[in-house]
Amino acid sequence: MGITADIATDWHAALAALAWQVDLGVGDVVLDAPLNRYELAEPVKPPLPEAERPVAVAPPPKATTSTAAIAAAETAAGSARTLDDLREALALYEHCELKRGARNLVFADGNPKARVLILGEAPGREEDLEGRPFVGRAGQLLDRMFAAIGLSRQSPDPGKALYITNVMPWRPPQNRDPSQDEIAMMRPFVQRHIALVDPDVVVVVGNTPLQAALNITGILRQRGRWAQAFGKPVLPMTHPAYLLRNPAAKREAWADLLSLQAKLRG
Ligand code: URA
């Protein structure tokens, strides 16, 4: 009895410890056993003979965060005639550091004929693994929220469908917020993406897409206030991840969903 209870406790404790590490952002196991690197002595290396010393070489091409990166994004995005072209153009774009740490390009999901396009921030861990936007907990809440007004990413009917994409197609490390430079270099792709899908309405969820669309932050103040960007009516809403942490804010989100529904009917 005592042994069974101990095994059960250990199992639950181990599971809780693992969940805690996943929450902290640990994504991969590198070694079979833990290794405390602070306890390792620094190896003292003898100097290399002159002939074997490394010669300085030109550094590998560094991702640029300048106007050059934005110009390259404008050229690449501008030449995309279809959504497949645009996905290909993003896959070939080398100016964004985030690409190097990501497993997958997360392009979009849903019905490209939808009247409503949802623009999110950036993929998280689950999205990075699966290559689809909003598939984690926040994504499940997003699906439930829009289902409440009859919209779904699975619907073949453009009037009931959603198309979902993000400002950033690559996961930022530790889910940090994308930088101003990263948002600026992705903006031409977002603009082209919206032009190709040509929805009636764009819903921006969170500060990153609010910044990409309207060049402002402060989603808690801006939510529910219709604006115009990318040649479309834009509705700012709080991000579902925020609603998971602040369930009381769901009341305002519901008001925003009703405002969207009225706009689509009107
Ligand atoms: N949050 C986002 O903004 N986008 C995703 O795809 C997932 C979580």
Residues whose N, C-alpha, C, O or C-beta is under 5 A from the ligand:
A	BS01	URA	G120 E121 A122 P123 G124 E127 P133 F134 A138 N166
